[in-house]
Amino acid sequence: MKELVEVIAKALVDHPEEVVVTEIDEGKGRKIELHVASSDMGKVIGKQGRIAKAIRAVVKAASSKDDTYVDVDIV
């Protein structure tokens, strides 16, 4: 999942070298934290959070085959 979020984020931002994705195991699920440059924050979140919701939906669909819960936080 970490690689998936990283590929999506790097395609969206102007400064892909500043994209950092960390994955934390939390029992049954995982927490993925996405760090981007402050100037790219709006591009990752999108208007009314549409892009952030889409990223979370893609990750949720990809993680459904593993029967794990994945939470994506944009920091």
mmCIF file as gemmi writes it, N, C-alpha and C atoms, coordinates in Angstrom:
data_model
loop_
_atom_site.group_PDB
_atom_site.id
_atom_site.type_symbol
_atom_site.label_atom_id
_atom_site.label_alt_id
_atom_site.label_comp_id
_atom_site.label_asym_id
_atom_site.label_entity_id
_atom_site.label_seq_id
_atom_site.pdbx_PDB_ins_code
_atom_site.Cartn_x
_atom_site.Cartn_y
_atom_site.Cartn_z
_atom_site.occupancy
_atom_site.B_iso_or_equiv
_atom_site.pdbx_formal_charge
_atom_site.auth_seq_id
_atom_site.auth_asym_id
_atom_site.pdbx_PDB_model_num
ATOM 1 N N . MET Axp A 1 ? 0.807 -1.192 0 1 0 ? 1 A 1
ATOM 2 C CA . MET Axp A 1 ? 0 0 0 1 0 ? 1 A 1
ATOM 3 C C . MET Axp A 1 ? 0.858 1.268 0 1 0 ? 1 A 1
ATOM 4 N N . LYS Axp A 2 ? 1.986 1.179 0.682 1 0 ? 2 A 1
ATOM 5 C CA . LYS Axp A 2 ? 2.877 2.331 0.763 1 0 ? 2 A 1
ATOM 6 C C . LYS Axp A 2 ? 3.325 2.774 -0.625 1 0 ? 2 A 1
ATOM 7 N N . GLU Axp A 3 ? 3.676 1.812 -1.458 1 0 ? 3 A 1
ATOM 8 C CA . GLU Axp A 3 ? 4.141 2.13 -2.805 1 0 ? 3 A 1
ATOM 9 C C . GLU Axp A 3 ? 3.024 2.734 -3.649 1 0 ? 3 A 1
ATOM 10 N N . LEU Axp A 4 ? 1.819 2.243 -3.468 1 0 ? 4 A 1
ATOM 11 C CA . LEU Axp A 4 ? 0.668 2.751 -4.216 1 0 ? 4 A 1
ATOM 12 C C . LEU Axp A 4 ? 0.421 4.221 -3.899 1 0 ? 4 A 1
ATOM 13 N N . VAL Axp A 5 ? 0.411 4.563 -2.625 1 0 ? 5 A 1
ATOM 14 C CA . VAL Axp A 5 ? 0.196 5.956 -2.218 1 0 ? 5 A 1
ATOM 15 C C . VAL Axp A 5 ? 1.332 6.834 -2.72 1 0 ? 5 A 1
ATOM 16 N N . GLU Axp A 6 ? 2.551 6.317 -2.669 1 0 ? 6 A 1
ATOM 17 C CA . GLU Axp A 6 ? 3.704 7.093 -3.119 1 0 ? 6 A 1
ATOM 18 C C . GLU Axp A 6 ? 3.63 7.395 -4.611 1 0 ? 6 A 1
ATOM 19 N N . VAL Axp A 7 ? 3.256 6.422 -5.414 1 0 ? 7 A 1
ATOM 20 C CA . VAL Axp A 7 ? 3.15 6.621 -6.864 1 0 ? 7 A 1
ATOM 21 C C . VAL Axp A 7 ? 2.059 7.638 -7.194 1 0 ? 7 A 1
ATOM 22 N N . ILE Axp A 8 ? 0.92 7.518 -6.534 1 0 ? 8 A 1
ATOM 23 C CA . ILE Axp A 8 ? -0.185 8.452 -6.786 1 0 ? 8 A 1
ATOM 24 C C . ILE Axp A 8 ? 0.22 9.866 -6.39 1 0 ? 8 A 1
ATOM 25 N N . ALA Axp A 9 ? 0.817 10.02 -5.208 1 0 ? 9 A 1
ATOM 26 C CA . ALA Axp A 9 ? 1.185 11.348 -4.715 1 0 ? 9 A 1
ATOM 27 C C . ALA Axp A 9 ? 2.241 12.003 -5.593 1 0 ? 9 A 1
ATOM 28 N N . LYS Axp A 10 ? 3.24 11.236 -6.008 1 0 ? 10 A 1
ATOM 29 C CA . LYS Axp A 10 ? 4.303 11.812 -6.837 1 0 ? 10 A 1
ATOM 30 C C . LYS Axp A 10 ? 3.781 12.266 -8.196 1 0 ? 10 A 1
ATOM 31 N N . ALA Axp A 11 ? 2.725 11.633 -8.68 1 0 ? 11 A 1
ATOM 32 C CA . ALA Axp A 11 ? 2.142 12.042 -9.957 1 0 ? 11 A 1
ATOM 33 C C . ALA Axp A 11 ? 1.357 13.348 -9.829 1 0 ? 11 A 1
ATOM 34 N N . LEU Axp A 12 ? 0.921 13.68 -8.631 1 0 ? 12 A 1
ATOM 35 C CA . LEU Axp A 12 ? 0.083 14.859 -8.431 1 0 ? 12 A 1
ATOM 36 C C . LEU Axp A 12 ? 0.85 16.138 -8.114 1 0 ? 12 A 1
ATOM 37 N N . VAL Axp A 13 ? 2.01 16.017 -7.48 1 0 ? 13 A 1
ATOM 38 C CA . VAL Axp A 13 ? 2.681 17.192 -6.926 1 0 ? 13 A 1
ATOM 39 C C . VAL Axp A 13 ? 3.731 17.784 -7.874 1 0 ? 13 A 1
ATOM 40 N N . ASP Axp A 14 ? 4.156 19.015 -7.547 1 0 ? 14 A 1
ATOM 41 C CA . ASP Axp A 14 ? 5.212 19.684 -8.31 1 0 ? 14 A 1
ATOM 42 C C . ASP Axp A 14 ? 6.602 19.306 -7.796 1 0 ? 14 A 1
ATOM 43 N N . HIS Axp A 15 ? 6.683 18.895 -6.539 1 0 ? 15 A 1
ATOM 44 C CA . HIS Axp A 15 ? 7.96 18.544 -5.923 1 0 ? 15 A 1
ATOM 45 C C . HIS Axp A 15 ? 7.925 17.082 -5.462 1 0 ? 15 A 1
ATOM 46 N N . PRO Axp A 16 ? 8.062 16.124 -6.397 1 0 ? 16 A 1
ATOM 47 C CA . PRO Axp A 16 ? 7.959 14.711 -6.019 1 0 ? 16 A 1
ATOM 48 C C . PRO Axp A 16 ? 9.086 14.233 -5.118 1 0 ? 16 A 1
ATOM 49 N N . GLU Axp A 17 ? 10.197 14.948 -5.093 1 0 ? 17 A 1
ATOM 50 C CA . GLU Axp A 17 ? 11.304 14.537 -4.228 1 0 ? 17 A 1
ATOM 51 C C . GLU Axp A 17 ? 10.993 14.768 -2.748 1 0 ? 17 A 1
ATOM 52 N N . GLU Axp A 18 ? 9.989 15.576 -2.452 1 0 ? 18 A 1
ATOM 53 C CA . GLU Axp A 18 ? 9.619 15.857 -1.064 1 0 ? 18 A 1
ATOM 54 C C . GLU Axp A 18 ? 8.472 14.98 -0.563 1 0 ? 18 A 1
ATOM 55 N N . VAL Axp A 19 ? 8.04 14.027 -1.362 1 0 ? 19 A 1
ATOM 56 C CA . VAL Axp A 19 ? 6.975 13.106 -0.944 1 0 ? 19 A 1
ATOM 57 C C . VAL Axp A 19 ? 7.582 12.016 -0.066 1 0 ? 19 A 1
ATOM 58 N N . VAL Axp A 20 ? 7.029 11.885 1.145 1 0 ? 20 A 1
ATOM 59 C CA . VAL Axp A 20 ? 7.482 10.861 2.078 1 0 ? 20 A 1
ATOM 60 C C . VAL Axp A 20 ? 6.255 10.104 2.571 1 0 ? 20 A 1
ATOM 61 N N . VAL Axp A 21 ? 6.298 8.779 2.449 1 0 ? 21 A 1
ATOM 62 C CA . VAL Axp A 21 ? 5.185 7.939 2.875 1 0 ? 21 A 1
ATOM 63 C C . VAL Axp A 21 ? 5.698 6.993 3.949 1 0 ? 21 A 1
ATOM 64 N N . THR Axp A 22 ? 5.027 6.984 5.101 1 0 ? 22 A 1
ATOM 65 C CA . THR Axp A 22 ? 5.388 6.058 6.171 1 0 ? 22 A 1
ATOM 66 C C . THR Axp A 22 ? 4.197 5.164 6.465 1 0 ? 22 A 1
ATOM 67 N N . GLU Axp A 23 ? 4.492 3.916 6.79 1 0 ? 23 A 1
ATOM 68 C CA . GLU Axp A 23 ? 3.446 2.928 7.058 1 0 ? 23 A 1
ATOM 69 C C . GLU Axp A 23 ? 3.623 2.413 8.486 1 0 ? 23 A 1
ATOM 70 N N . ILE Axp A 24 ? 2.539 2.467 9.268 1 0 ? 24 A 1
ATOM 71 C CA . ILE Axp A 24 ? 2.565 2.053 10.665 1 0 ? 24 A 1
ATOM 72 C C . ILE Axp A 24 ? 1.539 0.954 10.859 1 0 ? 24 A 1
ATOM 73 N N . ASP Axp A 25 ? 1.968 -0.182 11.426 1 0 ? 25 A 1
ATOM 74 C CA . ASP Axp A 25 ? 1.031 -1.275 11.718 1 0 ? 25 A 1
ATOM 75 C C . ASP Axp A 25 ? 0.287 -0.975 13.009 1 0 ? 25 A 1
ATOM 76 N N . GLU Axp A 26 ? -1.023 -1.17 12.975 1 0 ? 26 A 1
ATOM 77 C CA . GLU Axp A 26 ? -1.871 -0.928 14.144 1 0 ? 26 A 1
ATOM 78 C C . GLU Axp A 26 ? -2.783 -2.127 14.365 1 0 ? 26 A 1
ATOM 79 N N . GLY Axp A 27 ? -2.238 -3.239 14.783 1 0 ? 27 A 1
ATOM 80 C CA . GLY Axp A 27 ? -3.055 -4.421 15.026 1 0 ? 27 A 1
ATOM 81 C C . GLY Axp A 27 ? -3.61 -4.982 13.739 1 0 ? 27 A 1
ATOM 82 N N . LYS Axp A 28 ? -4.942 -4.916 13.575 1 0 ? 28 A 1
ATOM 83 C CA . LYS Axp A 28 ? -5.587 -5.428 12.362 1 0 ? 28 A 1
ATOM 84 C C . LYS Axp A 28 ? -5.311 -4.563 11.142 1 0 ? 28 A 1
ATOM 85 N N . GLY Axp A 29 ? -5.158 -3.263 11.366 1 0 ? 29 A 1
ATOM 86 C CA . GLY Axp A 29 ? -5.033 -2.35 10.237 1 0 ? 29 A 1
ATOM 87 C C . GLY Axp A 29 ? -3.673 -1.699 10.137 1 0 ? 29 A 1
ATOM 88 N N . ARG Axp A 30 ? -3.584 -0.802 9.188 1 0 ? 30 A 1
ATOM 89 C CA . ARG Axp A 30 ? -2.36 -0.042 8.964 1 0 ? 30 A 1
ATOM 90 C C . ARG Axp A 30 ? -2.716 1.419 8.835 1 0 ? 30 A 1
ATOM 91 N N . LYS Axp A 31 ? -1.769 2.258 9.208 1 0 ? 31 A 1
ATOM 92 C CA . LYS Axp A 31 ? -1.926 3.692 9.043 1 0 ? 31 A 1
ATOM 93 C C . LYS Axp A 31 ? -0.829 4.152 8.098 1 0 ? 31 A 1
ATOM 94 N N . ILE Axp A 32 ? -1.219 4.85 7.055 1 0 ? 32 A 1
ATOM 95 C CA . ILE Axp A 32 ? -0.264 5.375 6.084 1 0 ? 32 A 1
ATOM 96 C C . ILE Axp A 32 ? -0.285 6.898 6.19 1 0 ? 32 A 1
ATOM 97 N N . GLU Axp A 33 ? 0.888 7.468 6.459 1 0 ? 33 A 1
ATOM 98 C CA . GLU Axp A 33 ? 1.008 8.919 6.553 1 0 ? 33 A 1
ATOM 99 C C . GLU Axp A 33 ? 1.712 9.436 5.31 1 0 ? 33 A 1
ATOM 100 N N . LEU Axp A 34 ? 1.095 10.415 4.689 1 0 ? 34 A 1
ATOM 101 C CA . LEU Axp A 34 ? 1.641 11.018 3.468 1 0 ? 34 A 1
ATOM 102 C C . LEU Axp A 34 ? 2.095 12.431 3.794 1 0 ? 34 A 1
ATOM 103 N N . HIS Axp A 35 ? 3.388 12.68 3.62 1 0 ? 35 A 1
ATOM 104 C CA . HIS Axp A 35 ? 3.959 14.002 3.855 1 0 ? 35 A 1
ATOM 105 C C . HIS Axp A 35 ? 4.341 14.593 2.503 1 0 ? 35 A 1
ATOM 106 N N . VAL Axp A 36 ? 3.867 15.806 2.237 1 0 ? 36 A 1
ATOM 107 C CA . VAL Axp A 36 ? 4.21 16.508 1.001 1 0 ? 36 A 1
ATOM 108 C C . VAL Axp A 36 ? 4.659 17.922 1.346 1 0 ? 36 A 1
ATOM 109 N N . ALA Axp A 37 ? 5.233 18.605 0.382 1 0 ? 37 A 1
ATOM 110 C CA . ALA Axp A 37 ? 5.631 19.998 0.581 1 0 ? 37 A 1
ATOM 111 C C . ALA Axp A 37 ? 4.385 20.843 0.838 1 0 ? 37 A 1
ATOM 112 N N . SER Axp A 38 ? 4.552 21.892 1.62 1 0 ? 38 A 1
ATOM 113 C CA . SER Axp A 38 ? 3.397 22.721 1.967 1 0 ? 38 A 1
ATOM 114 C C . SER Axp A 38 ? 2.762 23.362 0.731 1 0 ? 38 A 1
ATOM 115 N N . SER Axp A 39 ? 3.559 23.637 -0.281 1 0 ? 39 A 1
ATOM 116 C CA . SER Axp A 39 ? 3.011 24.234 -1.504 1 0 ? 39 A 1
ATOM 117 C C . SER Axp A 39 ? 2.2 23.217 -2.316 1 0 ? 39 A 1
ATOM 118 N N . ASP Axp A 40 ? 2.408 21.929 -2.09 1 0 ? 40 A 1
ATOM 119 C CA . ASP Axp A 40 ? 1.694 20.881 -2.823 1 0 ? 40 A 1
ATOM 120 C C . ASP Axp A 40 ? 0.49 20.33 -2.059 1 0 ? 40 A 1
ATOM 121 N N . MET Axp A 41 ? 0.249 20.81 -0.863 1 0 ? 41 A 1
ATOM 122 C CA . MET Axp A 41 ? -0.824 20.273 -0.03 1 0 ? 41 A 1
ATOM 123 C C . MET Axp A 41 ? -2.189 20.393 -0.715 1 0 ? 41 A 1
ATOM 124 N N . GLY Axp A 42 ? -2.45 21.512 -1.351 1 0 ? 42 A 1
ATOM 125 C CA . GLY Axp A 42 ? -3.732 21.712 -2.032 1 0 ? 42 A 1
ATOM 126 C C . GLY Axp A 42 ? -3.933 20.772 -3.203 1 0 ? 42 A 1
ATOM 127 N N . LYS Axp A 43 ? -2.858 20.408 -3.875 1 0 ? 43 A 1
ATOM 128 C CA . LYS Axp A 43 ? -2.968 19.5 -5.016 1 0 ? 43 A 1
ATOM 129 C C . LYS Axp A 43 ? -3.293 18.082 -4.575 1 0 ? 43 A 1
ATOM 130 N N . VAL Axp A 44 ? -2.821 17.7 -3.398 1 0 ? 44 A 1
ATOM 131 C CA . VAL Axp A 44 ? -3.075 16.358 -2.895 1 0 ? 44 A 1
ATOM 132 C C . VAL Axp A 44 ? -4.471 16.263 -2.273 1 0 ? 44 A 1
ATOM 133 N N . ILE Axp A 45 ? -4.923 17.35 -1.658 1 0 ? 45 A 1
ATOM 134 C CA . ILE Axp A 45 ? -6.247 17.341 -1.027 1 0 ? 45 A 1
ATOM 135 C C . ILE Axp A 45 ? -7.338 17.608 -2.058 1 0 ? 45 A 1
ATOM 136 N N . GLY Axp A 46 ? -7.14 18.58 -2.925 1 0 ? 46 A 1
ATOM 137 C CA . GLY Axp A 46 ? -8.123 18.894 -3.958 1 0 ? 46 A 1
ATOM 138 C C . GLY Axp A 46 ? -9.273 19.734 -3.434 1 0 ? 46 A 1
ATOM 139 N N . LYS Axp A 47 ? -10.094 20.187 -4.34 1 0 ? 47 A 1
ATOM 140 C CA . LYS Axp A 47 ? -11.252 21 -3.952 1 0 ? 47 A 1
ATOM 141 C C . LYS Axp A 47 ? -12.234 20.147 -3.167 1 0 ? 47 A 1
ATOM 142 N N . GLN Axp A 48 ? -12.586 20.641 -1.991 1 0 ? 48 A 1
ATOM 143 C CA . GLN Axp A 48 ? -13.514 19.962 -1.081 1 0 ? 48 A 1
ATOM 144 C C . GLN Axp A 48 ? -13.04 18.547 -0.74 1 0 ? 48 A 1
ATOM 145 N N . GLY Axp A 49 ? -11.739 18.299 -0.833 1 0 ? 49 A 1
ATOM 146 C CA . GLY Axp A 49 ? -11.179 17.013 -0.449 1 0 ? 49 A 1
ATOM 147 C C . GLY Axp A 49 ? -11.426 15.882 -1.418 1 0 ? 49 A 1
ATOM 148 N N . ARG Axp A 50 ? -11.756 16.216 -2.643 1 0 ? 50 A 1
ATOM 149 C CA . ARG Axp A 50 ? -12.1 15.169 -3.622 1 0 ? 50 A 1
ATOM 150 C C . ARG Axp A 50 ? -10.927 14.258 -3.957 1 0 ? 50 A 1
ATOM 151 N N . ILE Axp A 51 ? -9.741 14.814 -4.127 1 0 ? 51 A 1
ATOM 152 C CA . ILE Axp A 51 ? -8.587 13.988 -4.484 1 0 ? 51 A 1
ATOM 153 C C . ILE Axp A 51 ? -8.178 13.126 -3.295 1 0 ? 51 A 1
ATOM 154 N N . ALA Axp A 52 ? -8.222 13.687 -2.089 1 0 ? 52 A 1
ATOM 155 C CA . ALA Axp A 52 ? -7.904 12.905 -0.894 1 0 ? 52 A 1
ATOM 156 C C . ALA Axp A 52 ? -8.881 11.743 -0.735 1 0 ? 52 A 1
ATOM 157 N N . LYS Axp A 53 ? -10.149 11.992 -0.982 1 0 ? 53 A 1
ATOM 158 C CA . LYS Axp A 53 ? -11.155 10.92 -0.916 1 0 ? 53 A 1
ATOM 159 C C . LYS Axp A 53 ? -10.895 9.858 -1.967 1 0 ? 53 A 1
ATOM 160 N N . ALA Axp A 54 ? -10.477 10.282 -3.147 1 0 ? 54 A 1
ATOM 161 C CA . ALA Axp A 54 ? -10.192 9.325 -4.222 1 0 ? 54 A 1
ATOM 162 C C . ALA Axp A 54 ? -8.975 8.467 -3.882 1 0 ? 54 A 1
ATOM 163 N N . ILE Axp A 55 ? -7.951 9.077 -3.301 1 0 ? 55 A 1
ATOM 164 C CA . ILE Axp A 55 ? -6.765 8.309 -2.886 1 0 ? 55 A 1
ATOM 165 C C . ILE Axp A 55 ? -7.171 7.278 -1.842 1 0 ? 55 A 1
ATOM 166 N N . ARG Axp A 56 ? -7.974 7.7 -0.869 1 0 ? 56 A 1
ATOM 167 C CA . ARG Axp A 56 ? -8.419 6.774 0.18 1 0 ? 56 A 1
ATOM 168 C C . ARG Axp A 56 ? -9.279 5.649 -0.403 1 0 ? 56 A 1
ATOM 169 N N . ALA Axp A 57 ? -10.1 5.955 -1.396 1 0 ? 57 A 1
ATOM 170 C CA . ALA Axp A 57 ? -10.947 4.934 -2.013 1 0 ? 57 A 1
ATOM 171 C C . ALA Axp A 57 ? -10.119 3.901 -2.769 1 0 ? 57 A 1
ATOM 172 N N . VAL Axp A 58 ? -9.091 4.358 -3.48 1 0 ? 58 A 1
ATOM 173 C CA . VAL Axp A 58 ? -8.226 3.436 -4.219 1 0 ? 58 A 1
ATOM 174 C C . VAL Axp A 58 ? -7.471 2.53 -3.252 1 0 ? 58 A 1
ATOM 175 N N . VAL Axp A 59 ? -6.95 3.101 -2.179 1 0 ? 59 A 1
ATOM 176 C CA . VAL Axp A 59 ? -6.211 2.315 -1.192 1 0 ? 59 A 1
ATOM 177 C C . VAL Axp A 59 ? -7.141 1.325 -0.5 1 0 ? 59 A 1
ATOM 178 N N . LYS Axp A 60 ? -8.353 1.762 -0.197 1 0 ? 60 A 1
ATOM 179 C CA . LYS Axp A 60 ? -9.322 0.863 0.44 1 0 ? 60 A 1
ATOM 180 C C . LYS Axp A 60 ? -9.665 -0.306 -0.488 1 0 ? 60 A 1
ATOM 181 N N . ALA Axp A 61 ? -9.845 -0.028 -1.756 1 0 ? 61 A 1
ATOM 182 C CA . ALA Axp A 61 ? -10.149 -1.093 -2.712 1 0 ? 61 A 1
ATOM 183 C C . ALA Axp A 61 ? -8.971 -2.053 -2.858 1 0 ? 61 A 1
ATOM 184 N N . ALA Axp A 62 ? -7.761 -1.525 -2.874 1 0 ? 62 A 1
ATOM 185 C CA . ALA Axp A 62 ? -6.584 -2.384 -2.998 1 0 ? 62 A 1
ATOM 186 C C . ALA Axp A 62 ? -6.35 -3.213 -1.743 1 0 ? 62 A 1
ATOM 187 N N . SER Axp A 63 ? -6.711 -2.678 -0.583 1 0 ? 63 A 1
ATOM 188 C CA . SER Axp A 63 ? -6.485 -3.406 0.668 1 0 ? 63 A 1
ATOM 189 C C . SER Axp A 63 ? -7.609 -4.387 0.996 1 0 ? 63 A 1
ATOM 190 N N . SER Axp A 64 ? -8.703 -4.318 0.274 1 0 ? 64 A 1
ATOM 191 C CA . SER Axp A 64 ? -9.834 -5.199 0.582 1 0 ? 64 A 1
ATOM 192 C C . SER Axp A 64 ? -9.512 -6.663 0.321 1 0 ? 64 A 1
ATOM 193 N N . LYS Axp A 65 ? -8.602 -6.945 -0.597 1 0 ? 65 A 1
ATOM 194 C CA . LYS Axp A 65 ? -8.253 -8.339 -0.865 1 0 ? 65 A 1
ATOM 195 C C . LYS Axp A 65 ? -7.406 -8.935 0.257 1 0 ? 65 A 1
ATOM 196 N N . ASP Axp A 66 ? -6.76 -8.071 1.076 1 0 ? 66 A 1
ATOM 197 C CA . ASP Axp A 66 ? -5.966 -8.542 2.208 1 0 ? 66 A 1
ATOM 198 C C . ASP Axp A 66 ? -6.768 -8.601 3.499 1 0 ? 66 A 1
ATOM 199 N N . ASP Axp A 67 ? -8.02 -8.155 3.467 1 0 ? 67 A 1
ATOM 200 C CA . ASP Axp A 67 ? -8.884 -8.075 4.65 1 0 ? 67 A 1
ATOM 201 C C . ASP Axp A 67 ? -8.248 -7.261 5.769 1 0 ? 67 A 1
ATOM 202 N N . THR Axp A 68 ? -7.618 -6.151 5.408 1 0 ? 68 A 1
ATOM 203 C CA . THR Axp A 68 ? -7.048 -5.249 6.4 1 0 ? 68 A 1
ATOM 204 C C . THR Axp A 68 ? -7.628 -3.864 6.21 1 0 ? 68 A 1
ATOM 205 N N . TYR Axp A 69 ? -7.673 -3.113 7.305 1 0 ? 69 A 1
ATOM 206 C CA . TYR Axp A 69 ? -8.144 -1.738 7.259 1 0 ? 69 A 1
ATOM 207 C C . TYR Axp A 69 ? -6.944 -0.823 7.095 1 0 ? 69 A 1
ATOM 208 N N . VAL Axp A 70 ? -7.012 0.081 6.144 1 0 ? 70 A 1
ATOM 209 C CA . VAL Axp A 70 ? -5.92 1.023 5.899 1 0 ? 70 A 1
ATOM 210 C C . VAL Axp A 70 ? -6.467 2.428 5.999 1 0 ? 70 A 1
ATOM 211 N N . ASP Axp A 71 ? -5.815 3.234 6.827 1 0 ? 71 A 1
ATOM 212 C CA . ASP Axp A 71 ? -6.192 4.631 7.027 1 0 ? 71 A 1
ATOM 213 C C . ASP Axp A 71 ? -5.104 5.504 6.422 1 0 ? 71 A 1
ATOM 214 N N . VAL Axp A 72 ? -5.462 6.44 5.548 1 0 ? 72 A 1
ATOM 215 C CA . VAL Axp A 72 ? -4.491 7.315 4.902 1 0 ? 72 A 1
ATOM 216 C C . VAL Axp A 72 ? -4.641 8.709 5.503 1 0 ? 72 A 1
ATOM 217 N N . ASP Axp A 73 ? -3.561 9.207 6.104 1 0 ? 73 A 1
ATOM 218 C CA . ASP Axp A 73 ? -3.532 10.559 6.659 1 0 ? 73 A 1
ATOM 219 C C . ASP Axp A 73 ? -2.583 11.405 5.84 1 0 ? 73 A 1
ATOM 220 N N . ILE Axp A 74 ? -3.036 12.601 5.482 1 0 ? 74 A 1
ATOM 221 C CA . ILE Axp A 74 ? -2.194 13.549 4.744 1 0 ? 74 A 1
ATOM 222 C C . ILE Axp A 74 ? -1.704 14.579 5.748 1 0 ? 74 A 1
ATOM 223 N N . VAL Axp A 75 ? -0.384 14.606 5.925 1 0 ? 75 A 1
ATOM 224 C CA . VAL Axp A 75 ? 0.202 15.461 6.957 1 0 ? 75 A 1
ATOM 225 C C . VAL Axp A 75 ? 0.927 16.62 6.301 1 0 ? 75 A 1
